[in-house]
Amino acid sequence: MKDNNRKRINRLIKIMIEVKTSPRQTVPFLISKLGISRTQYYKDKDDLKSIGFEYEYSRPQKRFIITADKDLPVNSLTLTERLSLIMAFRQLSASGDHIL
């Protein structure tokens, strides 16, 4: 795999992780954290949308809201199972293990 593709894929994964685990950050803060331009951020957001991960920033709620995520179909899981998965995902992310 080319180095540029690897960097792009890593960046897309980082965006997904940030939106999922730290939804209460602003778009400018996320862009700064990722070290990318605003234009690149919106291109990446469109790329994520094309693979089934859609989100938006809600100004009234001051947070990211995931509107579609084909990554993990959780419709058949109980609330307890969903919360367990969320907590496990956050723990892995906090420990620096971003390979799931």
DAQUI-V282058 format. One record per residue. N is the residue number from 1. PSI is psi in whole degrees, 0 to 359 (* if undefined). OMEGA is omega as a letter, one per 20 degrees, with the letter a starting at -180 (none if undefined). D_LAST is the distance of its C-alpha to the last C-alpha in Angstrom with 1 decimal. Layout:
N_PSI_OMEGA_D_LAST, N_PSI_OMEGA_D_LAST
This chain:
1_137_r_19.3, 2_151_a_21.4, 3_322_r_20.7, 4_319_r_21.3, 5_320_r_18.8, 6_316_r_16.1, 7_318_a_17.2, 8_313_r_17.2, 9_316_r_13.7, 10_320_r_12.5, 11_318_r_14.9, 12_319_r_13.9, 13_318_r_10.2, 14_319_r_12.1, 15_314_r_14.4, 16_315_a_12.1, 17_315_a_10.6, 18_315_a_14.3, 19_321_a_15.7, 20_320_a_13.5, 21_338_a_13.8, 22_65_a_17.2, 23_342_a_19.2, 24_47_r_22.5, 25_156_a_22.8, 26_163_r_25.1, 27_312_r_24.6, 28_323_r_26.7, 29_316_r_24.8, 30_316_r_21.4, 31_315_r_23.1, 32_317_a_24.6, 33_322_a_21.4, 34_342_a_19.8, 35_36_a_23.1, 36_168_r_23.8, 37_163_r_26.8, 38_319_r_27.2, 39_315_r_27.8, 40_320_r_24.5, 41_313_a_22.7, 42_330_r_24.4, 43_315_r_23.8, 44_321_r_20.0, 45_318_r_20.3, 46_321_r_22.3, 47_318_r_19.8, 48_322_r_17.0, 49_321_a_19.7, 50_339_r_20.5, 51_10_r_17.0, 52_7_r_17.3, 53_105_a_15.9, 54_141_r_19.2, 55_164_r_20.1, 56_162_r_23.3, 57_124_r_24.8, 58_112_r_27.4, 59_317_r_30.2, 60_321_a_31.9, 61_349_a_28.8, 62_51_a_27.7, 63_162_r_24.0, 64_143_r_21.5, 65_124_r_21.4, 66_123_a_18.8, 67_340_r_21.1, 68_136_r_18.9, 69_98_r_15.3, 70_356_a_14.8, 71_322_a_11.0, 72_99_r_11.6, 73_111_a_15.2, 74_15_a_16.2, 75_328_a_19.9, 76_0_a_20.5, 77_149_r_18.9, 78_167_r_21.3, 79_319_r_21.3, 80_317_r_20.5, 81_320_r_17.4, 82_313_r_16.3, 83_321_r_17.1, 84_317_r_15.3, 85_317_r_11.9, 86_314_a_12.8, 87_320_r_13.8, 88_318_r_10.9, 89_316_r_8.6, 90_320_r_11.6, 91_316_r_12.0, 92_318_r_8.7, 93_318_a_9.5, 94_329_a_13.1, 95_355_r_12.5, 96_5_r_11.2, 97_96_a_7.8, 98_10_r_6.2, 99_104_r_3.8, 100_*_none_0.0
